C-alpha cells in the first residue's frame, strides 16, 4: 500500500509541475508528451520488422530491459489520449483514482462470473451502478450491469428486444421460420455504427435497420418515424426497437427522447437510449433535460469511460427488463452450478461473456475521489470551455460553426473569404492534418449535411482555457497559411 500512496503523490505532482507549464512539451509519458506521438510519424513497416523481433524470446529477459524497450520502441508510437491537447473523437481522461483502481484490479486478478467467485466484485457493481443511476436521475426500476463498451451494451439491448418479440428465438433461431415476420429496428441517420453491427450480429441483417431522417440540428424527426413505422407494418415488417441517441457521435445532438418514447409505448416497441457520451451531463444542475423521457425507456447506456474520468473501458447498461437479458443469455453448465440462491445474482447470466473483470472498482474509486459535486463541476467546466471555443468560431469571419454546441464538442470548419464551397472540404481536410502534425493538439472530423466538419472535443481533466485558446490560435494560423498557399 505504501507504493500505491507514493504513486498517487507522484501522479498529483507531475501535472502541476510539467503539464500546466509546458503545453505540448515533447516528453514521453502519460499526459506529458505530444497528443499525437512523442517523435512524430511512425514507419509502421519498420516498426514491425525492425524494432520488434519476429519471435518471442526463448529465455526470460530483465524487466529493466523490457521497460527500456517500452520507452524506446512503443512510447514514440503512442497517441496520447490523456494529454490536455487531445481534442479528438470524445476526449477522455484516465484519472489517477481510476488508474490506481485498474492496478488493484489487475493485482487481484478477479474473475467475477459467479457471485461465489468474487462476492465483492458482484456487490460493488450493484452499488456503484445504483450511485450513478441516482446521479443521472433514473428511477430504481432500472437494473444495471457493466459491459466493456456501448457497442456491447446496445447489442444486449437489441438482443433483449429480440427475445421479447421473437418467441423461442433462443432455441429455434430466426432462419426458415414462417411464424416470424421480418423484424425492423429504427435509428436516426446520425446514429453510431454500432447499431449496424448489432443487427448484423443478431442475425437480423442490415436490411432490418431503417435510418430515420434528422432535422437541421441533426435530431431524429418523430413524424418521419411515425410514417416509417406505419409503412413498415403495412408492408409486413414487425417493428421491434427504436434507438434514440443523447449526444450523437458526429454532432452531439439529442434526439427528442420523450416524443419517441411516447410513440414507442403506443406502438408497443422497445426503446433503447444511447446516452454513451452525454448521459452523464444530466447530473449537472440545469442539464436535467438531457435525459428527459429516458425514465420511460426500456434500456439505456451511459459510458463513464467517455466523460466521467474512468479509464477505458467501462460501459454502464441499464434496463427495466433484465429478466429478458437473462432469458436471452443465461446458461449454467454443471461445473458452474453453486448453492447460493436469490437474492444472489451471477454476472455471467447478464450477457454473452462468461468471464467478467472487476470494472466496478475503478468507477467506485473515481466517484468517491471526486464526489458528486466534483464530477458536476468538472463536467460544467468542460461545457464552458466548449462555449469559449464556439464563441471564437462565431466571431471569426473565416470560420463557421456547423452544429449547436449543447455539451463539450464544437463542430466547425474554416470558411475563408474567397474560397469556393467546392474547395472547402479539401481545405479543411488539409487544415486538420496541418494542426495535428504540430504535435500540440489533435482533432478529428465528421460529415454533417455532406460537409467536411472539424470536431474539437473537450473531456480531459487537465485541459484549461489556455489549451483551448492555443488550439484556436493554431487553427487560425494554419488556416491562413493554407489559404495563402492557394
C-alpha positions as a Python dict, from the first residue, in 0.01 Angstrom:
ca = {
    (1, 'X'): (0, 0, 0),
    (2, 'X'): (295, 236, 58),
    (3, 'X'): (391, 214, -309),
    (4, 'X'): (34, 295, -415),
    (5, 'X'): (26, 603, -195),
    (6, 'X'): (362, 713, -336),
    (7, 'X'): (237, 663, -690),
    (8, 'X'): (-66, 875, -606),
    (9, 'X'): (157, 1154, -478),
    (10, 'X'): (374, 1146, -789),
    (11, 'X'): (71, 1147, -1020),
    (12, 'X'): (-68, 1455, -849),
    (13, 'X'): (272, 1623, -867),
    (14, 'X'): (353, 1567, -1236),
    (15, 'X'): (61, 1757, -1393),
    (16, 'X'): (116, 2061, -1171),
    (17, 'X'): (486, 2092, -1250),
    (18, 'X'): (506, 1988, -1612),
    (19, 'X'): (177, 1968, -1797),
    (20, 'X'): (36, 2303, -1694),
    (21, 'X'): (364, 2489, -1757),
    (22, 'X'): (457, 2338, -2092),
    (23, 'X'): (159, 2260, -2311),
    (24, 'X'): (271, 2040, -2592),
    (25, 'X'): (616, 1976, -2448),
    (26, 'X'): (767, 1673, -2614),
    (27, 'X'): (826, 1448, -2321),
    (28, 'X'): (731, 1084, -2307),
    (29, 'X'): (487, 952, -2055),
    (30, 'X'): (121, 969, -1968),
    (31, 'X'): (-34, 1309, -2023),
    (32, 'X'): (304, 1472, -2072),
    (33, 'X'): (403, 1402, -2431),
    (34, 'X'): (255, 1534, -2753),
    (35, 'X'): (-110, 1440, -2801),
    (36, 'X'): (-10, 1281, -3130),
    (37, 'X'): (316, 1091, -3082),
    (38, 'X'): (635, 1153, -2895),
    (39, 'X'): (860, 1154, -3201),
    (40, 'X'): (644, 1227, -3500),
    (41, 'X'): (513, 987, -3768),
    (42, 'X'): (590, 619, -3725),
    (43, 'X'): (709, 400, -4014),
    (44, 'X'): (476, 107, -3940),
    (45, 'X'): (662, -144, -4161),
    (46, 'X'): (994, -66, -3997),
    (47, 'X'): (825, -65, -3658),
    (48, 'X'): (707, -423, -3712),
    (49, 'X'): (1005, -565, -3897),
    (50, 'X'): (1297, -379, -3743),
    (51, 'X'): (1207, -264, -3394),
    (52, 'X'): (1029, -576, -3275),
    (53, 'X'): (1167, -932, -3301),
    (54, 'X'): (970, -1173, -3517),
    (55, 'X'): (969, -1439, -3244),
    (56, 'X'): (923, -1442, -2867),
    (57, 'X'): (1246, -1470, -2666),
    (58, 'X'): (1348, -1823, -2570),
    (59, 'X'): (1460, -1712, -2226),
    (60, 'X'): (1325, -1451, -1989),
    (61, 'X'): (1470, -1101, -2001),
    (62, 'X'): (1545, -849, -1724),
    (63, 'X'): (1246, -630, -1652),
    (64, 'X'): (1461, -316, -1681),
    (65, 'X'): (1532, -410, -2044),
    (66, 'X'): (1162, -461, -2113),
    (67, 'X'): (1073, -121, -1967),
    (68, 'X'): (1356, 39, -2164),
    (69, 'X'): (1213, -106, -2487),
    (70, 'X'): (868, 15, -2387),
    (71, 'X'): (1003, 369, -2362),
    (72, 'X'): (1233, 344, -2665),
    (73, 'X'): (1015, 149, -2909),
    (74, 'X'): (650, 163, -2806),
    (75, 'X'): (602, 501, -2642),
    (76, 'X'): (706, 700, -2951),
    (77, 'X'): (416, 536, -3133),
    (78, 'X'): (154, 620, -2872),
    (79, 'X'): (-120, 873, -2939),
    (80, 'X'): (-159, 1046, -2603),
    (81, 'X'): (-529, 1034, -2524),
    (82, 'X'): (-451, 1153, -2172),
    (83, 'X'): (-296, 1478, -2297),
    (84, 'X'): (-481, 1808, -2233),
    (85, 'X'): (-436, 1895, -2603),
    (86, 'X'): (-615, 1581, -2719),
    (87, 'X'): (-944, 1710, -2864),
    (88, 'X'): (-1033, 1424, -3099),
    (89, 'X'): (-1330, 1186, -3104),
    (90, 'X'): (-1461, 1206, -2747),
    (91, 'X'): (-1166, 1330, -2544),
    (92, 'X'): (-1129, 1132, -2222),
    (93, 'X'): (-930, 1114, -1901),
    (94, 'X'): (-795, 813, -1722),
    (95, 'X'): (-786, 982, -1380),
    (96, 'X'): (-538, 888, -1109),
    (97, 'X'): (-807, 725, -896),
    (98, 'X'): (-916, 511, -1189),
    (99, 'X'): (-562, 413, -1285),
    (100, 'X'): (-485, 302, -931),
    (101, 'X'): (-807, 101, -927),
    (102, 'X'): (-701, -71, -1250),
    (103, 'X'): (-371, -164, -1086),
    (104, 'X'): (-551, -313, -787),
    (105, 'X'): (-795, -498, -1009),
    (106, 'X'): (-508, -648, -1210),
    (107, 'X'): (-327, -746, -893),
    (108, 'X'): (-635, -921, -753),
    (109, 'X'): (-699, -1082, -1094),
    (110, 'X'): (-1064, -1129, -1008),
    (111, 'X'): (-1293, -1328, -1238),
    (112, 'X'): (-1642, -1224, -1134),
    (113, 'X'): (-1852, -1461, -1344),
    (114, 'X'): (-2028, -1600, -1036),
    (115, 'X'): (-2120, -1434, -708),
    (116, 'X'): (-1914, -1708, -542),
    (117, 'X'): (-1600, -1633, -745),
    (118, 'X'): (-1597, -1277, -616),
    (119, 'X'): (-1879, -1154, -392),
    (120, 'X'): (-1721, -810, -354),
    (121, 'X'): (-1694, -755, -730),
    (122, 'X'): (-2059, -852, -783),
    (123, 'X'): (-2195, -645, -495),
    (124, 'X'): (-1978, -341, -568),
    (125, 'X'): (-2104, -338, -926),
    (126, 'X'): (-2461, -325, -798),
    (127, 'X'): (-2387, -46, -550),
    (128, 'X'): (-2178, 167, -786),
    (129, 'X'): (-2429, 145, -1069),
    (130, 'X'): (-2701, 244, -822),
    (131, 'X'): (-2500, 555, -732),
    (132, 'X'): (-2461, 650, -1098),
    (133, 'X'): (-2825, 579, -1177),
    (134, 'X'): (-2934, 815, -898),
    (135, 'X'): (-2691, 1087, -1008),
    (136, 'X'): (-2830, 1097, -1362),
    (137, 'X'): (-3192, 1084, -1245),
    (138, 'X'): (-3305, 738, -1348),
    (139, 'X'): (-3560, 554, -1129),
    (140, 'X'): (-3465, 241, -936),
    (141, 'X'): (-3678, 30, -1170),
    (142, 'X'): (-3365, 16, -1386),
    (143, 'X'): (-3123, -266, -1310),
    (144, 'X'): (-2765, -219, -1421),
    (145, 'X'): (-2474, -423, -1542),
    (146, 'X'): (-2127, -324, -1660),
    (147, 'X'): (-2003, -416, -2007),
    (148, 'X'): (-1692, -300, -2190),
    (149, 'X'): (-1831, -52, -2445),
    (150, 'X'): (-2159, 96, -2567),
    (151, 'X'): (-2138, -132, -2870),
    (152, 'X'): (-2178, -431, -2640),
    (153, 'X'): (-2445, -259, -2431),
    (154, 'X'): (-2654, -182, -2739),
    (155, 'X'): (-2608, -537, -2867),
    (156, 'X'): (-2755, -670, -2542),
    (157, 'X'): (-3041, -420, -2552),
    (158, 'X'): (-3141, -532, -2901),
    (159, 'X'): (-3095, -898, -2804),
    (160, 'X'): (-3343, -845, -2519),
    (161, 'X'): (-3585, -677, -2761),
    (162, 'X'): (-3548, -971, -2998),
    (163, 'X'): (-3617, -1207, -2709),
    (164, 'X'): (-3944, -1023, -2640),
    (165, 'X'): (-4075, -1018, -2996),
    (166, 'X'): (-3941, -1345, -3137),
    (167, 'X'): (-4079, -1640, -2939),
    (168, 'X'): (-3836, -1928, -2890),
    (169, 'X'): (-3562, -1743, -3078),
    (170, 'X'): (-3310, -1881, -2830),
    (171, 'X'): (-3385, -2240, -2926),
    (172, 'X'): (-3518, -2214, -3282),
    (173, 'X'): (-3326, -1914, -3412),
    (174, 'X'): (-3458, -1697, -3696),
    (175, 'X'): (-3375, -1883, -4015),
    (176, 'X'): (-3654, -2055, -4208),
    (177, 'X'): (-3933, -1962, -3968),
    (178, 'X'): (-4270, -1899, -4130),
    (179, 'X'): (-4419, -1786, -3798),
    (180, 'X'): (-4195, -1477, -3775),
    (181, 'X'): (-4222, -1168, -3995),
    (182, 'X'): (-3906, -975, -4074),
    (183, 'X'): (-3806, -753, -3785),
    (184, 'X'): (-3738, -382, -3810),
    (185, 'X'): (-3504, -166, -3599),
    (186, 'X'): (-3512, 214, -3624),
    (187, 'X'): (-3249, 481, -3556),
    (188, 'X'): (-3163, 821, -3698),
    (189, 'X'): (-2925, 887, -3984),
    (190, 'X'): (-2684, 1023, -3720),
    (191, 'X'): (-2671, 709, -3505),
    (192, 'X'): (-2346, 531, -3423),
    (193, 'X'): (-2232, 247, -3649),
    (194, 'X'): (-2253, 3, -3356),
    (195, 'X'): (-2626, -25, -3429),
    (196, 'X'): (-2546, -162, -3774),
    (197, 'X'): (-2304, -410, -3622),
    (198, 'X'): (-2562, -519, -3364),
    (199, 'X'): (-2828, -607, -3621),
    (200, 'X'): (-2567, -793, -3824),
    (201, 'X'): (-2452, -990, -3518),
    (202, 'X'): (-2805, -1073, -3407),
    (203, 'X'): (-2892, -1224, -3744),
    (204, 'X'): (-3144, -954, -3832),
    (205, 'X'): (-2936, -825, -4123),
    (206, 'X'): (-2857, -468, -4220),
    (207, 'X'): (-3173, -453, -4428),
    (208, 'X'): (-3366, -466, -4100),
    (209, 'X'): (-3219, -131, -3991),
    (210, 'X'): (-3415, 171, -4110),
    (211, 'X'): (-3249, 508, -4061),
    (212, 'X'): (-3484, 798, -3999),
    (213, 'X'): (-3402, 1141, -4134),
    (214, 'X'): (-3286, 1409, -3893),
    (215, 'X'): (-3373, 1778, -3875),
    (216, 'X'): (-3149, 2080, -3927),
    (217, 'X'): (-2999, 2024, -3580),
    (218, 'X'): (-2932, 1655, -3654),
    (219, 'X'): (-3210, 1518, -3430),
    (220, 'X'): (-3438, 1234, -3530),
    (221, 'X'): (-3773, 1354, -3668),
    (222, 'X'): (-4058, 1190, -3474),
    (223, 'X'): (-4306, 1250, -3758),
    (224, 'X'): (-4075, 1070, -4000),
    (225, 'X'): (-4053, 782, -3752),
    (226, 'X'): (-4434, 764, -3734),
    (227, 'X'): (-4458, 738, -4112),
    (228, 'X'): (-4181, 476, -4128),
    (229, 'X'): (-4347, 251, -3868),
    (230, 'X'): (-4685, 277, -4040),
    (231, 'X'): (-4542, 193, -4383),
    (232, 'X'): (-4341, -97, -4243),
    (233, 'X'): (-4641, -250, -4070),
    (234, 'X'): (-4837, -220, -4394),
    (235, 'X'): (-4554, -398, -4576),
    (236, 'X'): (-4549, -686, -4327),
    (237, 'X'): (-4250, -586, -4115),
    (238, 'X'): (-4254, -627, -3736),
    (239, 'X'): (-4126, -308, -3565),
    (240, 'X'): (-3913, -428, -3271),
    (241, 'X'): (-3695, -143, -3140),
    (242, 'X'): (-3605, 222, -3175),
    (243, 'X'): (-3261, 354, -3079),
    (244, 'X'): (-3267, 720, -2973),
    (245, 'X'): (-2938, 899, -2914),
    (246, 'X'): (-2842, 1151, -2646),
    (247, 'X'): (-2520, 1302, -2778),
    (248, 'X'): (-2466, 1169, -3131),
    (249, 'X'): (-2112, 1084, -3234),
    (250, 'X'): (-2076, 1345, -3509),
    (251, 'X'): (-2255, 1649, -3364),
    (252, 'X'): (-2364, 1552, -3006),
    (253, 'X'): (-2725, 1624, -3099),
    (254, 'X'): (-3003, 1497, -2871),
    (255, 'X'): (-3297, 1309, -3019),
    (256, 'X'): (-3642, 1400, -2877),
    (257, 'X'): (-3650, 1102, -2645),
    (258, 'X'): (-3976, 1194, -2476),
    (259, 'X'): (-4172, 1212, -2801),
    (260, 'X'): (-4005, 899, -2936),
    (261, 'X'): (-4081, 717, -2611),
    (262, 'X'): (-4449, 810, -2625),
    (263, 'X'): (-4465, 671, -2978),
    (264, 'X'): (-4289, 350, -2874),
    (265, 'X'): (-4535, 292, -2591),
    (266, 'X'): (-4830, 344, -2827),
    (267, 'X'): (-4683, 110, -3087),
    (268, 'X'): (-4552, -148, -2839),
    (269, 'X'): (-4189, -106, -2947),
    (270, 'X'): (-3873, -136, -2735),
    (271, 'X'): (-3694, 198, -2679),
    (272, 'X'): (-3320, 193, -2624),
    (273, 'X'): (-3144, 523, -2542),
    (274, 'X'): (-2781, 554, -2643),
    (275, 'X'): (-2655, 815, -2397),
    (276, 'X'): (-2300, 681, -2401),
    (277, 'X'): (-2140, 1026, -2428),
    (278, 'X'): (-2384, 1284, -2297),
    (279, 'X'): (-2588, 1091, -2042),
    (280, 'X'): (-2362, 1190, -1754),
    (281, 'X'): (-2436, 1559, -1823),
    (282, 'X'): (-2779, 1500, -1667),
    (283, 'X'): (-2616, 1520, -1323),
    (284, 'X'): (-2514, 1883, -1384),
    (285, 'X'): (-2767, 2137, -1250),
    (286, 'X'): (-2954, 2290, -1542),
    (287, 'X'): (-2889, 1988, -1767),
    (288, 'X'): (-3151, 1753, -1627),
    (289, 'X'): (-3334, 1791, -1961),
    (290, 'X'): (-3066, 1577, -2123),
    (291, 'X'): (-3240, 1255, -2017),
    (292, 'X'): (-3595, 1387, -2034),
    (293, 'X'): (-3811, 1087, -2120),
    (294, 'X'): (-3536, 831, -2063),
    (295, 'X'): (-3702, 708, -1743),
    (296, 'X'): (-3972, 551, -1959),
    (297, 'X'): (-3727, 378, -2193),
    (298, 'X'): (-3672, 4, -2188),
    (299, 'X'): (-3294, 37, -2174),
    (300, 'X'): (-3020, 298, -2169),
    (301, 'X'): (-2642, 303, -2190),
    (302, 'X'): (-2402, 555, -2033),
    (303, 'X'): (-2024, 530, -2069),
    (304, 'X'): (-1822, 655, -1769),
    (305, 'X'): (-1506, 596, -1974),
    (306, 'X'): (-1618, 865, -2219),
    (307, 'X'): (-1675, 1161, -1991),
    (308, 'X'): (-1655, 1056, -1627),
    (309, 'X'): (-1277, 1022, -1587),
    (310, 'X'): (-1282, 641, -1573),
    (311, 'X'): (-1003, 460, -1763),
    (312, 'X'): (-1118, 273, -2071),
    (313, 'X'): (-1321, 52, -2074),
    (314, 'X'): (-1645, 73, -1874),
    (315, 'X'): (-1998, 95, -2011),
    (316, 'X'): (-2298, 114, -1776),
    (317, 'X'): (-2606, -57, -1919),
    (318, 'X'): (-2945, -16, -1752),
    (319, 'X'): (-3273, -184, -1834),
    (320, 'X'): (-3617, -226, -1682),
    (321, 'X'): (-3621, -578, -1824),
    (322, 'X'): (-3307, -754, -1707),
    (323, 'X'): (-3521, -1068, -1695),
    (324, 'X'): (-3525, -1064, -2077),
    (325, 'X'): (-3147, -1020, -2090),
    (326, 'X'): (-3112, -1321, -1862),
    (327, 'X'): (-3366, -1515, -2069),
    (328, 'X'): (-3155, -1449, -2377),
    (329, 'X'): (-2816, -1536, -2229),
    (330, 'X'): (-2832, -1730, -1901),
    (331, 'X'): (-2681, -2076, -1938),
    (332, 'X'): (-2539, -2274, -1646),
    (333, 'X'): (-2341, -2591, -1713),
    (334, 'X'): (-2290, -2831, -1426),
    (335, 'X'): (-1938, -2710, -1350),
    (336, 'X'): (-2073, -2361, -1277),
    (337, 'X'): (-2364, -2457, -1053),
    (338, 'X'): (-2349, -2322, -696),
    (339, 'X'): (-2564, -2350, -385),
    (340, 'X'): (-2623, -1974, -348),
    (341, 'X'): (-2983, -1873, -412),
    (342, 'X'): (-3173, -1548, -459),
    (343, 'X'): (-3114, -1263, -399),
    (344, 'X'): (-2763, -1360, -513),
    (345, 'X'): (-2710, -1280, -881),
    (346, 'X'): (-2440, -1407, -1115),
    (347, 'X'): (-2296, -1159, -1363),
    (348, 'X'): (-2241, -1435, -1619),
    (349, 'X'): (-2621, -1452, -1666),
    (350, 'X'): (-2646, -1094, -1792),
    (351, 'X'): (-2463, -1117, -2120),
    (352, 'X'): (-2268, -1303, -2381),
    (353, 'X'): (-1947, -1310, -2177),
    (354, 'X'): (-1876, -1572, -1915),
    (355, 'X'): (-1569, -1400, -1771),
    (356, 'X'): (-1617, -1063, -1600),
    (357, 'X'): (-1347, -816, -1499),
    (358, 'X'): (-1364, -618, -1176),
    (359, 'X'): (-1451, -298, -1364),
    (360, 'X'): (-1674, -160, -1089),
    (361, 'X'): (-1370, -93, -871),
    (362, 'X'): (-1243, 193, -1086),
    (363, 'X'): (-1583, 361, -1115),
    (364, 'X'): (-1631, 331, -739),
    (365, 'X'): (-1290, 488, -671),
    (366, 'X'): (-1348, 766, -924),
    (367, 'X'): (-1686, 855, -777),
    (368, 'X'): (-1553, 851, -422),
    (369, 'X'): (-1244, 1054, -509),
    (370, 'X'): (-1422, 1335, -695),
    (371, 'X'): (-1758, 1318, -520),
    (372, 'X'): (-2082, 1407, -695),
    (373, 'X'): (-2016, 1782, -672),
    (374, 'X'): (-1664, 1743, -803),
    (375, 'X'): (-1788, 1546, -1104),
    (376, 'X'): (-2058, 1804, -1174),
    (377, 'X'): (-1812, 2092, -1152),
    (378, 'X'): (-1567, 1935, -1396),
    (379, 'X'): (-1835, 1847, -1649),
    (380, 'X'): (-1971, 2201, -1626),
    (381, 'X'): (-1622, 2343, -1683),
    (382, 'X'): (-1574, 2132, -1996),
    (383, 'X'): (-1901, 2265, -2134),
    (384, 'X'): (-1794, 2620, -2050),
    (385, 'X'): (-1466, 2572, -2235),
    (386, 'X'): (-1656, 2443, -2538),
    (387, 'X'): (-1867, 2760, -2534),
    (388, 'X'): (-1549, 2968, -2516),
    (389, 'X'): (-1415, 2797, -2828),
    (390, 'X'): (-1752, 2823, -3004),
    (391, 'X'): (-1754, 3198, -2939),
    (392, 'X'): (-1419, 3230, -3114),
    (393, 'X'): (-1554, 3043, -3414),
    (394, 'X'): (-1871, 3252, -3426),
    (395, 'X'): (-1676, 3578, -3404),
    (396, 'X'): (-1438, 3488, -3686),
    (397, 'X'): (-1516, 3589, -4046),
    (398, 'X'): (-1310, 3293, -4168),
    (399, 'X'): (-1471, 3011, -3968),
    (400, 'X'): (-1825, 2889, -3912),
    (401, 'X'): (-1999, 2657, -3669),
    (402, 'X'): (-2188, 2370, -3832),
    (403, 'X'): (-2395, 2244, -3538),
    (404, 'X'): (-2520, 2359, -3199),
    (405, 'X'): (-2287, 2309, -2901),
    (406, 'X'): (-2503, 2161, -2625),
    (407, 'X'): (-2215, 1988, -2444),
    (408, 'X'): (-1835, 1983, -2478),
    (409, 'X'): (-1790, 1927, -2852),
    (410, 'X'): (-1770, 2205, -3112),
    (411, 'X'): (-1838, 2125, -3479),
    (412, 'X'): (-1699, 2382, -3720),
    (413, 'X'): (-1499, 2445, -4036),
    (414, 'X'): (-1273, 2705, -4185),
    (415, 'X'): (-1453, 2916, -4444),
    (416, 'X'): (-1209, 3185, -4553),
    (417, 'X'): (-1330, 3461, -4778),
    (418, 'X'): (-1254, 3390, -5141),
    (419, 'X'): (-1257, 3010, -5111),
    (420, 'X'): (-1536, 2844, -5308),
    (421, 'X'): (-1778, 2598, -5146),
    (422, 'X'): (-1647, 2312, -5359),
    (423, 'X'): (-1293, 2369, -5229),
    (424, 'X'): (-1382, 2391, -4860),
    (425, 'X'): (-1377, 2017, -4790),
    (426, 'X'): (-1023, 1980, -4920),
    (427, 'X'): (-909, 2291, -4733),
    (428, 'X'): (-1046, 2167, -4402),
    (429, 'X'): (-900, 1823, -4451),
    (430, 'X'): (-558, 1980, -4503),
    (431, 'X'): (-616, 2205, -4201),
    (432, 'X'): (-687, 1905, -3979),
    (433, 'X'): (-368, 1731, -4090),
    (434, 'X'): (-168, 2052, -4050),
    (435, 'X'): (-267, 2125, -3690),
    (436, 'X'): (-236, 1760, -3591),
    (437, 'X'): (118, 1748, -3726),
    (438, 'X'): (223, 2026, -3488),
    (439, 'X'): (211, 1775, -3203),
    (440, 'X'): (42, 2037, -2984),
    (441, 'X'): (-317, 1934, -3045),
    (442, 'X'): (-514, 1652, -3201),
    (443, 'X'): (-865, 1684, -3350),
    (444, 'X'): (-1089, 1462, -3561),
    (445, 'X'): (-1360, 1515, -3819),
    (446, 'X'): (-1709, 1412, -3926),
    (447, 'X'): (-1951, 1492, -4209),
    (448, 'X'): (-2258, 1698, -4130),
    (449, 'X'): (-2502, 1780, -4405),
    (450, 'X'): (-2247, 1647, -4652),
    (451, 'X'): (-1982, 1895, -4537),
    (452, 'X'): (-1638, 1802, -4402),
    (453, 'X'): (-1660, 1908, -4038),
    (454, 'X'): (-1385, 1962, -3783),
    (455, 'X'): (-1463, 1849, -3428),
    (456, 'X'): (-1299, 1983, -3113),
    (457, 'X'): (-1397, 1771, -2811),
    (458, 'X'): (-1311, 1871, -2455),
    (459, 'X'): (-1304, 1600, -2190),
    (460, 'X'): (-963, 1596, -2025),
    (461, 'X'): (-929, 1690, -1660),
    (462, 'X'): (-611, 1888, -1734),
    (463, 'X'): (-748, 2091, -2025),
    (464, 'X'): (-766, 2460, -1940),
    (465, 'X'): (-878, 2771, -2124),
    (466, 'X'): (-514, 2825, -2221),
    (467, 'X'): (-512, 2493, -2409),
    (468, 'X'): (-838, 2579, -2584),
    (469, 'X'): (-714, 2923, -2690),
    (470, 'X'): (-384, 2778, -2809),
    (471, 'X'): (-579, 2533, -3024),
    (472, 'X'): (-778, 2821, -3169),
    (473, 'X'): (-459, 3014, -3241),
    (474, 'X'): (-308, 2717, -3425),
    (475, 'X'): (-623, 2670, -3631),
    (476, 'X'): (-633, 3037, -3727),
    (477, 'X'): (-263, 3047, -3816),
    (478, 'X'): (-263, 2726, -4018),
    (479, 'X'): (-586, 2817, -4198),
    (480, 'X'): (-431, 3149, -4301),
    (481, 'X'): (-115, 2975, -4426),
    (482, 'X'): (-314, 2723, -4629),
    (483, 'X'): (-532, 2994, -4778),
    (484, 'X'): (-228, 3197, -4881),
    (485, 'X'): (-75, 2890, -5047),
    (486, 'X'): (-386, 2851, -5257),
}
